[in-house]
């Protein structure tokens, strides 16, 4: 495993920011780390990156313990904090050479050129960082995070404040980098997780409330099954609710598609029998996946 977190608790004074948290991240996976503000996301990321120690529990990155071998952990990790801490008076190339020097990167000029090409900073490479747009500053942040070729990337809100075009570009870049590295990213943008994350971990009040692949989380989130069904003829919704096993049925706004809620998958057969009896054809029938946004709200609502 690239990251292993076992029974981690973090206490600030009287506040328990993390409460017996455990999870692992496999090599080569992109994991979305979600939670409301104050849930403990940034605290967990700071522990993984050796910025702060945990109160109890164990964390290891690529086999190195964050308390016993912090320098080795930092060699394995690239970190982009939520508030990208750049030296705005330095030029892009100058800054990347400076960061590379801290990591004792060999052939630093060639590596800087490689990073500039990888993150698309070519046309901005001779500018001061302070003159760059938010999108290009994030690219500089990503370049400094990977200049030492780490095995693990920790990205805290990497797309905050970007316009739609910049969002798409940075997401594409993260997905490309994720083919070779393990990435753990924190975000409030659910579409981002759906688009690029293999796995989703949700934390609420310092506790893990979900930890599974993004697709299975959406498949298994609801107690009942919702089908999208299209018939070749118009019909009354009351007739659908009389089908055995159908809980409710409603039409999608401005569409000829019905949303039919059932408890068991076998009820599909009853719907087909209903269509045959009423001389209708089922044009399509699909299982509706619940949106990640709704799942997030259910799991993180204050009880």
FENLINCOR-V868256 format. One record per pair of residues at least 24 apart in sequence whose ideal C-beta (glycine too) atoms are under 7 Angstrom apart, sorted by the first residue. I is the first residue (numbers start at 1). GAP is how many residues later the second one is. D is the distance in whole Angstrom. If there is no record, write none. Layout:
i = [I I]
gap = [GAP GAP]
d = [D D]
This chain:
i = [1 1 2 2 2 2 2 2 2 3 3 3 3 4 5 6 6 7 8 8 8 8 9 9 9 9 10 10 10 10 11 16 17 17 18 18 18 19 19 21 23 23 23 25 25 27 28 29 29 29 30 30 30 30 30 31 31 31 31 31 31 32 32 32 32 32 32 33 33 33 33 34 34 34 34 34 35 35 35 35 36 36 39 39 39 39 40 40 41 41 42 42 45 45 45 48 49 49 49 50 61 62 62 76 76 76 77 77 77 78 78 78 78 79 79 80 80 80 80 80 80 81 82 82 82 84 84 84 86 86 86 86 87 88 88 88 89 89 90 90 91 91 91 92 92 92 92 92 92 93 95 95 96 96 96 99 99 100 103 103 105 105 111 115 115 115 116 119 119 134 134 135 135 135 135 138 138 142 146 150 151 151 152 152 153 153 153 154 155 155 156 157 157 158 159 159 159 171 171 190 190 190 193 194 202 202 202 204 204 209 210 217 218 218 218 218 219 221 221 222 224 224 224 225 225 225 226 226 226 227 227 227 227 227 227 228 228 228 228 229 229 229 229 229 229 230 230 230 230 231 231 231 231 231 232 232 232 233 243 243 243 244 245 259]
gap = [24 25 24 25 59 60 149 150 180 45 58 149 181 56 54 51 52 50 39 46 49 51 45 46 47 48 33 37 44 45 44 190 26 189 25 26 188 187 188 187 178 185 188 157 159 155 154 153 169 170 148 153 166 167 168 152 153 166 167 168 170 153 155 161 165 168 182 151 152 153 168 159 166 167 168 262 167 168 169 265 168 264 164 165 166 167 163 166 145 162 40 114 109 111 141 106 28 30 105 24 91 89 90 74 75 76 73 75 77 67 68 72 75 66 75 61 62 65 75 76 78 75 74 75 78 53 54 57 43 51 54 55 42 40 41 42 39 41 38 39 35 36 37 29 32 33 35 37 48 32 34 45 47 48 51 45 48 47 44 45 42 43 36 28 31 32 27 24 54 27 28 27 31 34 35 24 32 31 31 31 30 31 29 30 24 28 30 30 28 30 30 29 30 27 28 30 33 24 25 102 103 106 99 98 94 97 98 95 96 90 89 78 71 72 74 77 70 69 74 68 37 38 39 37 40 62 33 35 62 33 35 58 59 60 61 29 31 58 60 28 29 31 42 53 56 26 27 53 54 44 49 50 51 52 48 49 51 47 27 28 31 26 25 29]
d = [7 6 7 5 7 6 6 5 4 6 6 7 7 5 5 6 5 4 7 5 3 6 7 5 5 6 5 7 5 5 5 6 5 6 6 6 5 4 5 6 6 6 5 6 6 5 6 6 5 6 4 5 6 5 5 7 5 6 7 5 6 6 6 4 4 5 7 6 7 5 5 7 6 7 5 6 6 4 6 7 7 5 5 5 7 7 5 5 5 6 7 6 5 5 6 6 6 5 6 6 6 5 7 6 5 6 5 5 6 4 5 4 5 6 5 5 6 5 5 7 6 5 4 4 7 6 6 4 5 6 6 7 7 7 5 3 6 6 7 6 7 7 6 6 6 5 6 6 6 5 6 7 6 6 6 4 6 5 7 4 6 6 6 4 7 5 7 5 6 5 6 5 3 7 7 7 6 7 7 7 6 6 7 5 7 5 5 5 7 4 5 6 6 6 7 7 6 6 6 4 4 6 6 5 6 5 7 6 4 5 6 6 4 6 6 7 6 5 5 5 5 7 6 5 6 6 6 5 4 5 6 6 7 6 6 5 6 5 5 7 5 5 6 6 5 6 5 4 5 6 5 7 6 7 6 4 6 5 5 6 5 5 6 7]
